[in-house]
Amino acid sequence: MKDQARVTLVQLTDKNDPDYAVERMPAFFSEASYYGSDLIVFPEYILGNRITIQDKNVQRFFELARMHNMYAIAGLVETHNERYSTTALMVDRSGNLLGRYYKTHPASGPGPHWWPPLPNWDSEARGILGHQFTVFHLDFGPVGILQCYDGYFPEAWGCTSYSGAEVILWINGREGMVEDFFCLSAASAYGCVVGGCITNGRNTGFAGPFGAYVSGEGEKEEGRLFPRIKEPGDACVHATIDLAGLRRHRKHLRTMHQRRPDLYGLLCQDIKMWQDYPDIPWDYPECSQFVNKSQL
């Protein structure tokens, strides 16, 4: 493992045209190579929908990683015979598939709750969900991946860090923004560096524990990711991660040494919080069919 790593996050807009998305990738690989990045990270879904890794766009992505001798992450909806999954691919420096992370929490349902998985909103809930948090052991250190809705669950961040991930990449395929508070709280609570990127939104950027162990261009702002992309649109941001300092921090992580697992049993139980509010009607009557049910 190395004492530092350089990472590039790409904010690549999704125009529902995977060919055009992949056509824009070489310029970002070149920028990352010029910076000396070990890893380049693209958003969720960006390689295409209902395809296999034999698809020409996936193979082109693999080739770009090989050409630039760089680890690379990107998302797709991957076909598995009659089924499919929301998949993040980890590609090694030689352009070979190192592994996959399957999204564990499906985003499904209309606003404002984005639940329950009603018809025309239930695609991810009917796909194959991941059943574990995956850590990839790269030549500079261990890296984890979360996809979009996964990042709204603090348990996902914690389990990925506890599995050994020093860096967690949160790839998003949506509008809005990479929320600072999710990234900053995860980085500080679980002693990891977080990098979040997005397609049709903004605020792609980095978070280190209490703002430390990440350096890059720009001026730090209190309570914000750093460095970050402030506006929507195609762009990339680079950062150097002080892995040696981060490991020393993880060695002494107070939220590790002072945990009280004897108090946390409720986290693993089938809690039914909605039963506390019997007088409040469901916004959608169908909710009662789907309580505590992710995969359909």
C-alpha positions in Angstrom: 0.0 0.0 0.0 1.1 3.6 -0.7 1.2 6.6 1.6 -0.9 8.6 -0.7 -3.3 8.3 -3.6 -4.6 10.7 -6.2 -8.3 10.4 -7.2 -10.4 12.1 -9.9 -14.1 12.4 -9.6 -16.1 13.0 -12.8 -19.4 14.8 -12.9 -20.7 13.5 -16.3 -24.2 14.5 -17.4 -26.5 11.7 -18.5 -28.3 12.5 -21.7 -29.8 9.0 -22.1 -27.2 8.3 -24.7 -24.4 5.9 -23.5 -22.5 6.4 -26.8 -22.2 10.1 -26.1 -21.3 9.5 -22.5 -18.4 7.2 -23.4 -17.3 9.6 -26.2 -16.7 12.3 -23.5 -14.7 10.0 -21.2 -11.3 10.1 -23.0 -10.9 13.8 -22.1 -11.5 13.1 -18.4 -9.1 10.2 -18.5 -6.4 12.5 -20.0 -7.0 15.1 -17.3 -6.8 12.5 -14.6 -3.6 11.1 -16.1 -2.0 14.6 -16.3 -2.8 15.0 -12.5 -1.3 11.6 -11.9 -4.5 10.0 -10.6 -4.5 6.4 -9.5 -8.3 6.1 -9.8 -10.9 7.8 -11.9 -14.6 7.6 -10.8 -17.6 8.1 -13.1 -21.3 8.2 -12.0 -24.0 5.5 -11.7 -25.8 4.2 -14.8 -23.5 6.1 -17.2 -22.3 3.1 -19.3 -25.8 2.1 -20.3 -29.1 0.4 -19.4 -29.8 -3.4 -19.7 -26.5 -4.3 -21.2 -23.7 -6.8 -20.4 -20.0 -6.1 -19.9 -19.5 -7.3 -23.5 -21.2 -4.1 -24.7 -19.0 -1.9 -26.8 -19.2 1.0 -24.4 -18.2 -1.1 -21.5 -15.3 -2.5 -23.5 -14.2 1.0 -24.5 -14.3 2.0 -20.8 -12.0 -1.0 -20.0 -9.6 0.1 -22.8 -9.4 3.7 -21.5 -8.4 2.4 -18.1 -5.7 0.2 -19.7 -4.4 3.0 -21.9 -4.0 5.3 -18.9 -2.8 2.6 -16.4 -5.5 3.7 -14.0 -8.1 2.1 -11.8 -11.6 3.2 -13.0 -15.2 3.0 -11.6 -18.4 3.5 -13.6 -22.0 2.3 -13.3 -24.5 0.5 -15.6 -27.8 -1.5 -15.4 -26.4 -4.9 -16.1 -28.4 -7.7 -17.7 -28.2 -11.2 -16.2 -30.2 -13.4 -18.5 -33.8 -12.4 -17.7 -32.8 -10.3 -14.6 -30.8 -7.2 -14.2 -28.9 -5.3 -11.5 -27.7 -1.7 -10.8 -24.0 -2.4 -11.0 -20.8 -0.5 -10.3 -17.7 -1.9 -12.1 -14.2 -1.7 -10.7 -11.6 -2.0 -13.4 -7.9 -2.5 -12.8 -4.9 -0.7 -14.3 -4.7 -3.3 -17.1 -8.2 -2.7 -18.1 -9.5 -6.0 -16.6 -12.7 -6.2 -14.5 -11.5 -6.4 -10.9 -15.0 -6.8 -9.5 -18.6 -5.5 -9.1 -20.6 -3.8 -6.4 -24.3 -4.4 -6.7 -26.6 -1.7 -5.3 -28.1 -2.8 -2.0 -30.9 -0.2 -1.5 -33.2 0.3 -4.5 -34.5 3.8 -5.2 -38.1 3.2 -6.0 -41.4 5.2 -5.6 -42.8 8.6 -6.3 -42.0 11.8 -4.4 -42.0 13.2 -1.8 -41.1 10.0 0.0 -39.6 8.1 -3.0 -41.5 5.0 -1.7 -43.5 2.7 -2.1 -42.4 0.9 -5.3 -45.6 1.5 -7.3 -45.9 0.5 -11.0 -43.6 2.5 -13.3 -41.5 3.4 -10.2 -40.4 -0.1 -9.2 -37.6 -1.0 -11.7 -34.8 -1.2 -9.2 -36.9 -3.0 -6.6 -37.5 -5.7 -9.2 -33.9 -6.1 -10.0 -31.2 -8.1 -8.3 -30.0 -6.4 -5.1 -26.6 -6.7 -3.6 -26.4 -8.7 -0.3 -23.0 -7.4 1.0 -20.8 -4.4 1.1 -17.7 -4.9 -1.1 -14.2 -3.7 -0.5 -11.6 -3.7 -3.4 -8.0 -4.0 -2.4 -6.1 -1.7 -4.9 -2.4 -1.2 -5.0 -2.6 2.0 -2.9 -5.2 0.8 -0.4 -8.8 -0.6 0.2 -11.7 1.1 -1.5 -15.5 0.7 -1.2 -18.3 1.8 -3.4 -21.9 2.9 -2.6 -24.5 3.8 -5.2 -27.0 6.7 -4.9 -29.7 5.6 -2.5 -27.2 3.4 -0.5 -25.7 6.7 0.8 -28.9 7.6 2.6 -28.4 4.7 5.0 -25.7 5.4 7.7 -25.4 1.6 8.1 -24.1 1.3 4.6 -21.3 3.8 5.2 -20.4 2.1 8.6 -20.4 -1.5 7.3 -18.2 -0.5 4.3 -15.7 1.3 6.5 -15.8 -1.5 9.1 -15.0 -4.0 6.2 -11.7 -2.1 5.8 -12.5 0.6 3.2 -10.3 3.7 3.7 -11.9 5.4 0.8 -15.6 5.2 -0.1 -16.8 6.3 -3.5 -20.4 7.3 -3.7 -21.6 7.3 -7.3 -25.0 8.9 -8.1 -27.2 8.9 -11.2 -29.8 11.7 -10.5 -30.5 15.4 -10.3 -29.9 17.5 -7.2 -26.6 17.5 -5.5 -24.1 15.3 -3.7 -25.2 16.2 -0.1 -22.4 17.5 2.0 -23.9 16.4 5.2 -24.0 12.7 4.2 -20.4 12.7 3.1 -19.0 14.8 6.0 -20.8 12.8 8.7 -19.8 9.5 7.2 -16.1 10.6 6.9 -16.0 11.8 10.5 -18.0 9.0 12.1 -16.3 6.1 10.2 -12.8 7.4 9.7 -12.8 7.3 5.9 -12.3 9.6 2.9 -15.5 10.0 0.9 -15.7 11.0 -2.8 -19.1 11.6 -4.3 -20.0 12.2 -7.9 -23.3 12.7 -9.8 -24.8 12.9 -13.3 -27.3 15.6 -13.7 -26.6 17.5 -10.5 -23.7 19.3 -8.8 -21.4 19.4 -5.8 -19.2 16.4 -6.9 -16.4 16.4 -4.4 -14.4 15.0 -1.4 -14.8 14.8 2.3 -12.1 13.8 4.9 -12.6 13.1 8.6 -13.1 16.5 10.2 -11.9 18.1 6.9 -8.4 16.5 7.0 -6.4 14.1 4.8 -7.6 15.5 1.5 -5.8 18.3 -0.5 -6.8 19.9 -3.7 -7.2 23.2 -5.5 -9.7 25.8 -4.3 -10.7 27.5 -1.1 -12.1 25.5 1.7 -15.6 26.5 2.9 -16.9 25.5 6.3 -19.3 22.6 6.2 -18.7 21.9 2.5 -17.0 19.2 0.5 -13.4 20.1 -0.6 -12.4 20.2 -3.3 -15.7 20.3 -5.1 -17.5 21.2 -8.3 -20.0 24.0 -7.5 -22.1 24.1 -10.7 -23.9 21.4 -12.7 -22.5 20.2 -16.0 -19.6 18.1 -17.2 -16.5 18.6 -15.1 -13.9 16.8 -13.0 -12.2 17.4 -9.7 -8.9 16.0 -8.4 -7.6 15.4 -4.9 -4.6 13.9 -3.2 -5.4 11.7 -0.2 -3.0 11.4 2.7 -3.4 7.7 3.3 -0.6 7.5 5.9 -2.3 10.2 8.0 -5.7 8.6 7.4 -4.4 5.3 8.7 -3.0 6.8 11.8 -6.4 8.5 12.3 -8.2 5.1 11.8 -5.8 3.5 14.3 -6.9 6.0 17.0 -10.5 6.5 15.8 -12.5 7.5 18.8 -15.8 6.4 17.4 -14.3 3.0 17.1 -12.6 2.7 20.5 -15.6 4.1 22.3 -18.4 2.3 20.5 -21.1 0.6 22.6 -22.2 -2.4 20.5 -24.1 -3.7 23.5 -26.6 -0.8 22.9 -27.0 -1.1 19.1 -29.0 -4.3 18.8 -32.1 -2.4 17.5 -30.1 -1.7 14.3 -30.4 -5.3 13.3 -34.0 -5.8 14.3 -37.1 -5.5 12.1 -38.3 -2.2 13.5 -41.8 -1.1 12.6 -41.7 2.6 13.4 -44.9 3.3 11.3 -46.9 1.4 13.9 -46.3 4.3 16.3 -48.6 6.5 14.1 -51.9 4.5 13.5 -54.0 7.7 13.2 -51.9 9.1 10.4 -53.1 7.7 7.0 -50.7 6.4 4.4 -50.2 8.8 1.5 -50.5 5.8 -0.7 -52.7 3.0 0.5 -50.4 0.6 -1.3 -47.7 1.3 1.4 -49.1 -1.4 3.7 -48.1 -4.0 1.1 -44.5 -3.0 1.0 -43.5 -2.2 4.6 -39.9 -3.3 5.3 -39.6 -4.8 1.8 -36.9 -3.7 -0.6 -36.7 -6.3 -3.3 -40.0 -7.3 -5.1 
